[in-house]
Amino acid sequence: MNKPSTNNFPNLLRVLKYEVLRLAYNKKYFYMVLIESLFACYILTNFVFGGTDGTAPFSKWTYSEFLSLIGPLLSVILVLLCMSVFSEKEVAVRNIIFSTPLSEPKYYLLKTSAITAVFVLAASLPILLSFAYYAHYFNFYAYAEFTLPLLLFLLPSQIFVLGLALAAGRVHSRLLYPLLPLVLFLGFFNPRLPSWFDLFGNNFLSWPLRWYLGVMEGPIPYILPDNFLYSRLVFIFMGVVMFVLACRRSKT
């Protein structure tokens, strides 16, 4: 006797596609991405063009500063996307969803996957704009040089914010609202916080690089202090832990 098929993977893919399209085909998402793209253009023309601390506009240091400046708005987009998971409309249908074979952890994993897919699209636009900018103005096409800055100045902060937003939303949806000004404060102000609290790296880059790294002459090598590198790992670890907690099954 053949056992009934328990492979729900095709169904999950269809639901994931629906969730991605529902988030992407939204006026709020369109306006958020538009603002982020316009802000990226502003940063490219007003800050990147002159380089960072005398480095070339297409150096790793300059691109790191570009990422540290666009990172806060990307995190705002991420928090706003997470709000959709914990909105009143979503909560109203959640109990019905949990009565189906879709378990609570799978539900949050599915929602997070959709948010991640839509967010990657939003983050790709300013990055592609920067590539087009470098190609047009500097005839620069070695985009692989920017891999390390992306891994250090964009990925850790967004993983941390995603985990924090999901964990806060599981506690109470209203906790997501204070995250918006907090993210903007950490991203656009330089309160001289230590590297362990320097979420976007803007505090580190606000110091004169030659003085901070002790390189008085010649090109500035792209070498970051150990405490800054360790802080990136901590942000990633904390983000993953909070994500796991957010996807846990409720006790009741």
C-alpha positions in Angstrom: 0.0 0.0 0.0 1.4 3.3 -1.1 1.8 6.0 1.5 0.2 9.4 0.8 2.5 12.0 -0.4 3.6 14.5 2.2 5.7 16.6 -0.2 4.3 20.1 0.1 7.3 21.7 -1.5 5.5 22.8 -4.7 2.6 24.2 -2.7 5.1 26.1 -0.5 6.8 27.6 -3.6 3.4 28.8 -4.9 2.7 30.4 -1.5 6.1 32.0 -1.4 5.6 33.4 -4.9 2.3 34.8 -3.9 3.9 36.4 -0.8 6.7 37.9 -2.8 4.4 39.4 -5.4 2.1 40.7 -2.7 4.9 42.6 -1.0 6.5 43.8 -4.3 3.3 45.0 -6.0 2.6 47.6 -3.4 2.6 51.4 -3.6 4.4 51.7 -0.2 7.2 49.4 -1.4 7.5 51.3 -4.7 7.8 54.6 -2.9 10.4 53.2 -0.5 12.5 51.9 -3.3 12.2 55.1 -5.2 13.4 57.2 -2.2 16.3 54.8 -1.6 17.3 55.0 -5.3 17.2 58.8 -5.3 19.2 58.9 -2.1 21.8 56.6 -3.6 22.1 58.9 -6.6 22.6 61.8 -4.2 25.3 60.0 -2.3 27.1 59.0 -5.5 27.2 62.5 -6.9 27.9 64.4 -3.7 30.1 62.1 -1.6 31.5 59.3 -3.7 32.8 61.5 -6.5 35.4 63.0 -4.3 36.5 59.8 -2.7 37.1 59.1 1.0 40.1 60.6 2.7 41.9 61.1 -0.6 41.2 57.6 -1.9 39.9 57.0 -5.3 36.1 57.2 -5.8 36.1 53.5 -6.8 38.3 52.4 -3.9 37.1 49.9 -1.3 37.1 52.7 1.3 34.9 55.0 -0.7 32.5 52.2 -1.5 32.4 51.2 2.1 31.3 54.7 2.9 28.6 54.6 0.2 27.3 51.4 1.8 27.3 52.8 5.3 25.2 55.7 4.0 22.6 53.8 2.1 22.4 51.0 4.8 20.1 52.9 7.2 17.4 53.5 4.6 17.6 49.9 3.5 17.1 48.8 7.1 14.0 51.1 7.3 12.7 49.3 4.3 13.4 46.0 6.0 11.6 47.0 9.2 8.6 48.2 7.2 8.4 44.9 5.3 8.5 43.1 8.6 5.6 45.1 9.8 3.5 43.4 7.2 4.0 40.1 9.0 2.6 41.5 12.2 -0.1 43.9 10.9 -3.7 43.6 12.2 -4.9 42.2 8.9 -2.2 39.5 9.0 -2.9 38.6 12.6 -6.6 38.2 11.8 -6.0 35.4 9.3 -3.1 33.9 11.1 -5.2 31.5 13.2 -6.9 30.2 10.1 -3.5 29.6 8.5 -2.2 27.7 11.5 -5.2 25.4 11.2 -3.8 24.2 7.9 -0.8 21.8 7.6 1.4 24.8 7.6 3.0 24.9 11.0 3.8 28.1 12.9 7.6 27.9 12.4 7.1 27.2 8.6 4.8 30.1 8.5 7.4 32.6 9.8 10.1 31.0 7.7 7.9 31.4 4.6 7.2 35.1 5.5 10.9 35.8 6.2 11.9 34.2 2.9 9.4 36.5 1.1 10.7 39.5 2.9 14.3 38.6 2.2 13.6 38.1 -1.5 11.8 41.5 -1.8 14.5 43.2 0.3 17.3 41.8 -1.9 15.6 43.3 -4.9 15.4 46.7 -3.1 19.0 46.5 -2.1 20.1 45.5 -5.6 18.8 48.7 -7.1 21.2 51.2 -5.4 24.1 48.8 -5.9 23.3 48.5 -9.6 23.1 52.3 -9.8 26.5 52.5 -8.2 27.9 50.1 -10.8 26.4 52.1 -13.6 27.8 55.3 -12.1 31.3 53.9 -11.9 31.1 52.5 -15.5 29.8 55.8 -16.9 32.1 58.3 -15.1 35.2 56.3 -14.4 35.1 53.5 -16.9 35.5 51.1 -13.9 34.1 47.6 -14.2 36.0 45.6 -11.5 32.9 45.2 -9.4 34.3 42.1 -7.7 36.5 44.6 -5.7 33.4 45.6 -3.8 32.6 42.1 -2.5 34.4 42.6 0.8 32.8 46.0 1.6 29.4 44.5 0.8 30.1 41.6 3.2 31.4 43.9 6.0 29.3 47.0 5.7 25.9 45.9 4.4 25.3 42.2 5.1 25.8 42.1 8.9 23.7 45.1 9.7 20.8 43.9 7.6 20.9 40.4 9.1 20.9 41.9 12.6 18.0 44.3 11.8 15.9 41.5 10.2 16.4 39.3 13.3 15.6 42.1 15.7 12.5 43.2 13.8 11.1 39.7 13.6 11.9 39.0 17.3 10.4 42.4 18.4 7.3 41.8 16.2 6.7 38.4 17.9 6.6 40.1 21.3 4.3 42.9 20.1 3.8 44.6 16.8 4.1 48.1 18.3 7.7 47.4 19.2 8.6 47.7 15.5 7.8 51.4 15.4 10.6 52.5 17.8 13.0 50.6 15.6 12.6 53.1 12.7 14.0 56.2 14.5 16.6 54.0 16.3 17.9 52.7 12.9 18.0 56.2 11.5 19.8 57.5 14.6 22.5 54.9 14.4 22.9 55.4 10.7 22.9 59.1 10.2 24.5 60.3 13.5 27.9 59.7 14.8 27.7 59.5 18.6 31.2 58.0 18.7 30.0 54.6 19.8 32.5 51.8 20.0 32.7 49.3 17.2 30.4 46.8 19.0 27.6 49.3 18.6 28.6 50.7 15.2 25.9 48.9 13.3 26.5 50.5 9.9 30.2 51.3 10.2 29.5 55.0 9.9 31.2 55.8 13.2 34.4 54.0 12.1 34.5 55.7 8.8 34.0 59.1 10.3 37.5 59.0 11.8 40.4 60.2 9.5 41.6 56.9 8.1 45.3 57.7 8.0 45.3 58.8 11.6 43.1 55.9 12.8 45.1 53.3 10.9 48.5 54.9 11.4 49.2 55.1 7.6 50.7 58.6 7.0 52.0 58.1 3.5 51.1 56.2 0.3 47.8 54.4 -0.4 45.7 53.3 2.5 45.4 49.5 2.6 42.0 48.1 3.1 42.7 46.6 6.5 40.1 46.9 9.2 40.8 46.6 12.9 40.1 43.2 14.5 37.5 44.6 16.9 35.5 45.9 14.0 35.7 42.6 12.2 34.6 40.7 15.3 31.7 43.1 15.7 30.4 42.1 12.2 30.4 38.5 13.2 28.6 39.3 16.5 25.9 41.2 14.6 25.4 38.3 12.2 25.3 35.8 15.1 22.8 37.9 17.1 20.6 38.4 14.0 20.5 34.6 13.3 19.7 33.9 17.0 16.8 36.4 17.1 15.5 35.0 13.8 15.4 31.5 15.3 13.6 32.8 18.3 11.1 34.6 16.1 10.4 31.4 14.2 9.8 29.3 17.3 6.5 27.6 18.1 4.3 29.5 20.6 3.8 27.9 23.9 0.0 28.4 23.8 
